[in-house]
Amino acid sequence: MKPIPRGAARHVVVEGPIGAGKTSLARRLGEHLDAELLLEQPETNPFLNRFYQNQQRYALQTQLFFLFHRLDQMRELAQLQLFPRTVVSDYLLEKDLLFAGLTLNEDEYKLYRQIYDRLSPQYSVAPDLVIYLQAKPETLVARVRRRGIDMERRISDDYLTLLGESYTRFFHNYDAAPVMMVNSENLNFVESADDFLLLVQRIESMRGRREYFNRGD
């Protein structure tokens, strides 16, 4: 197995808004580390396509499905941590609150928050390292449009922009784990071996709780 980022890190999370490239990087990093992958799998959510067509009607069902699915995965993660195995994931459980705050009305959010607060402490596992991928709103929009996933065609540019801004605020205050904040504007971690290895080197040399990586630094 290859060296694990940031010394003894065994649970690595790649995060970022839609279009940032988090799942692609998580897969690449998982392969590099010979790690167990724990992925969001949005295609398994039966409400997601309907949510993109009618956000107001299907937001609560969509969020609750994601929450219960991720809690199931957190239970699996707790079992994996009993063994000396590296795990790479493409989401933080806490980011569910970010999406809920964007999509639910006041009463729905109160209900969702009650369920979240009741269940999440049982299964929430803080990662050893978070890699947060950033990009400009227009870059995120362009990437989503370019990859041409049918379900995503219904996502508005305004929603993608608002989501990117919400991620920025979320990680400004996030302190539950060390964070490597990566400007992904001019980096291609999947197709460029040099870009990927450069990122790995920066992570392995990370010493603080919060560091920034921008190509050319």
N, C-alpha and C positions, 0 to 999 in steps of 0.2 A: 504494500500500500504506500502511496506517496505521502510526503510530509503533510500533516494536518495544519491548516491555517491557524495563525496566532497560537502557536505552541501546543497546548493541550486541549484546544477547542474540539469538542465532539459533536456539538449540536450547532450547526451553522444555518442561519436563515438568510435568504435573499429576498428583499422586499422592494416595492416600488409600484407606481400606478400602472394602469393598463397601458401597454405599449413600451414600458421601460426595458423589457427583456428579462424579467426576473426568472421566469420558468426556463427559458433557454439557458441562462447562466447557471441556474440550479442544476439542470441536467448535466451541463459541461463540468461543473465542479464536482458533482456526484461521481461522474465517470473518472475524473482525475484522482479523487480520493478513495475510489472503490467503496463508496458510501451507500447507505440505505437512503432512498428518496422518499420524501413525504410531500406530495404535491396537492394543490387545491382541487384539481379536476372539475372545473366549472361546468364542463359538458355533462356531468352527472346530475346537475340541478335541473329538475323538470320545470321549474318556474322561471328560469333565467331568460329564455327566449321571449316568454310572455311579458316579463318585466321590461325588456327593452322596447316592447311594443306599447305597453301601458304601465308606466312606472307607478303611478298612484294606486292602481288596483292590486298590483302583484308584489309591491316592495316588501311587505311584511312576510309573506310566504317565502320569498326568495331569501331574505335575511335569516329566517329561522332554519330553513333547510341548510344553508351554509354553516350556521352556528352548530347545529347538531352533528353535521358531517365532520366538522373540524374538531369538535369535542371527542368524537369517536377516534379520530386520528391522534388526538392528544393522549388518549388512553393507550393507544398502540405505542406512542412514543415513550410513555412511562415504562412500558415493558421492554422496549429496545434499550433503554438506558441501564437496564440490569446487566447488559452484556457489553463487552469492550468493542462497540461498533460506532462508527461515525455516521451521523444523520444529517442530511441536507434537505431543507424545506424551502418552499417558495412563498411562505406566508407566516405572519405573526397572528396569533389568535386575537390580540388586542386590536388589530386593524378592523375587525368586524364592527367595533363601535364607530369607527370612522365612517364606514359605508352606511351604517344604520342612521347616523346623524345626518347624512346627506339625503337619504331616500325616504325616511319614515316621517309621518306627521307626528305631532306632539304626543297624542295618546298612544299611538303605535310604539313610539320610542320608549315611553314609560313602561309599557308591557314588555317590550324586548329587553330593556335594561334590567327589569326585575328577573327575567329568566337568565340573562347573562350573569348577573351578580350572584344568583343562586347556584349556578352550575359551574361557571368557569374556574373559581378557585380550587375546585377539586382536581382539575386536570391541567391547568395552565402550567407550562414548563418554560422557565426563562432560558433562552438560548445562551451559548457561550460567545457568540458573535453574530451581529446583524450586518449584512452588506446592503446598503440602501442605494438603489440606482435612481439617479435624478436625470431629468431632461426637460427642455423647454416645452411649454404646452403645445406649441405648433409642431414640435418634433414628435411628441406623443401622438397627436392627431394624425400626422402623416404616416407614422409607423402602423397605426391601427388600420388606416385606410389601405395601406399598401399590402398588408398581409391578407386582406380580403376574406376574412372569416364571415360567413353569411350572417350569423347571429349578431356580430359586432357592427354590421352596416347600419343598424338602427340606433347605435349610440350617438348622441348629438355631440358636436364639437364643444358646446358649452359645458356639457357634463364631464367630458374628458379634461377640459381646462380646470373646472372646479375641483375635480378629483385630484389633479396634480397639485393644486394649491393646498388642498386639505392634507395631503401627504407631507408637504413642506412644514405645515404647522404641527402635524403629529410628531415628526421626527425632531423638530426644534425642542420639544419638551420630553422626548423619550429618553429615559435613563436606566431602564431595567437591564440593559446589557451593553457591552462595547459596540460601537457603531463605526463602520467604515463607510463614509458617504462618498459615492462615486458619481462623477459627472460622466454620463454615458453618451454624450453628444457625439464624440469623435472616436468612440471605442466600439469594436465588434468582437465580443468575447467568443462567439461561436465560430466565425469563419477565419478569424485571425489568431493564430497560435501565439504570435508575439504579444498581442493585446491581452490575451488570457494569462500568459505567463507573467507579464508585467503586473497584472492585478494580483496574482498569487504571491509574487515577491513582495508587493507592498503590504499585503495582509500579514505575511510571515514576519515582516519587520515591524509590525504595528506594536506600539508600546503604550499609548494612551487609551483612554476610554472612548475618545471620539477623534477620528482623523478624517482627512479629506484627500481624495485622489482625483486629480484632474490631469489629463494627458499633457505632458510638458512640465509638470511639477518636478 
